[in-house]
Amino acid sequence: MNRLFFQLLALAVLLILFQMLIIDKLPLSTYISPEVYLMFILILPFKYSTIKSMLWAFALGLTIDLFSYGVLGLHIISLVAIAYLRPQLLKMVTGNNNIENIQLPSSQTLGFRPFLAYISLSVCCYLIILFCLDNYSFHNLPQLFQRIILSAMTTTLFIVVLQYAFIGRPNKKT
């Protein structure tokens, strides 16, 4: 096993602990559900194949499902879907078909605006999948949309703040 594997494993554990010990304990509305562990999948190195990213997503989703006392498979499906869509989402946001040159997607490597667009779009896709599966129907669409929008805004905010705090300041090239 190489050093990057253990760094990624440590990051996954820290994000899961942060989610379960701090975020889940915050007195937020039932419509606001920040999912900060998603940051792990979004900042995986692009040198990883889609299959390897999907395996990481499966392991993370299984861990979240086991500790959340929810429906087993809910987070697995949502995270694996985002891991699969991640390269396409980044290509759509950056307009660059050569994303393999980007080591880690961050505000330093992409610029702040493309990074924010990538995170926002990915978070929205993830939450749409997660909440639609959790809801089992499209009943009460206004409440479902409200939950998706409010959760997407807070999740994006948390991910950008965590990225800024731990990875570094964005470049001025935006």
Buried (B, 14 or more C-beta within 10 A) or exposed (E): EEEEEEEBEEBBEBBBEBBBEEBEEEEBEEBBBBBBBBBBBBBBEBEBEEEEBBBBBBBBBBBBBEEBEEEEEBBBBBBBBBBBBBBEBBBEBBEBEEBEEBEBBBBBBBBBEBBBBBBBBBBBBBBBBBBBBBBEEEEEEEEBEBBBBBBBBBBBBBBBEBBBEEBEEBBEEE
